[in-house]
Amino acid sequence: MSDALTVFETIHGRVQPLEWLVLAPHPDDAEIGAGGTLIRLARAGRAVGILELSRGERGTQGSPEVRVAECARAAGIMGLAWRGQLGLPDGELRDTLEGAHALAAVLRAVRPRVLVVPHHRDRHPDHFGSYHLSKRAVHLAQLAKADLPGDPHRVGRVLLYQGNADITPNVLIDVADVQDVWAQSVLAHESQFSGAAISETVTPEIVERRRARMTYWGTMARVRYAEAFEAEDALLVDPLTL
């Protein structure tokens, strides 16, 4: 295994046990798909974080240096406890043993209770590749005999977030009260969301477009705005909270 894939970089905060960790194939994916939820958790005093799997070096707009500065700025806006980058190759994210070992080592270091990953139905190859990579890494991280640094760690819950494809969520989170901060965190990625529109997500209209989805899911939950997630395993619910 190459040294480049066994060391992750901290760009904000410090390595520590996290309640929630969101995996982002590229810088800004986590803000777009799960930013409101992370802000709500951070405001409640929970330690939450983001790990970029790549630095987005093949993106049409921005450079890795610009984008890492944007990530650090957004992390401060959101109140993240930690943000890191793994440095896997942009455009080549997929389930490999080397990449899974690198990601599993991060999971052991920050020990998330909840891991949030891109949905496997996403049209972007890096997004569905990240999903499959995460599945292997979660498995490896918990194995006592895996050739990895750190103590074994079992992720308690995996949730899938919405990127570039429609999903059928079974978890909706009210994010109406954090809309202003969420928008600031997204727009901190100025290289992607100013200037010409490159795609349906890399566009100056990103906040407007994403809020349309939040409005739809909020209607389902009878709130103004909601973020949508899919839990692959059944959720145990206290009937007294329903």
C-alpha positions, 0 to 999 in steps of 0.5 A: 500500500502506498504511503500517499493513500495511508495518510489523511490531511486535517484541514480544520479542527482536530482528530477526535471521536465524531458523532456524525461523519459525512463522506464527500467524493469532492469538496462541497458535496457534503454541504449540498447533501447534508450540510443543514443536518451537520449544522443542526448537530453542531449547534446542539454541541455534537462533534461532527465532521466531513471527509473529502475522499478526493480534492476535486483536482479534475473539476472544471473550475477551481484548483486543489489549493483554492478548494481546500481553502474553501473547505476550511472556510465552510467548516468554520461557518458550519461549526465542524469539529473536524474536516479532512481530506483523503487524497484519493484520485478525483474521477477514479473513486471506486471500491479498491482494497488500497482505497478501502484500507485508507478510508478504514484507517480514517474511520478508526481515527475519528470513530464516527457513530453515524456515517453518511455516504453518497447514494449508490443510485447517483449518476456520477461515477465517483459518487456511486463508487464512493458508496461501494468503497465505504461499504468495504471500509466500514467492514475492514474498520471493525476487524480486529485482525485487519492490517490497519492502524488504530483500534477496531471501530464499528460504525453504528449506522450508515445513512445515504444522502441525496446527490444527483439522483432522486432517492426514496428516503426513510429519514427526513430532518428538519433544517428550516432553522439553519437555512441562512447558515447552510446557504453561506456554507455552500456559497463558501465554495465560490470557485464552484458556484460563481461564474458559468454554470457547468452542470446542474450542481456546479451552478450559481443557482445551487442554493435555489435548486437545492432548496426546491428539493428541501421544500419538497421533502419538507412538505412530506414531513410537514416542515418548511425545509427538510434534508432527505436520507435513506437508512439501509437498515431498519430504524428502531423508534420509540413509539412515545416519540411518534 
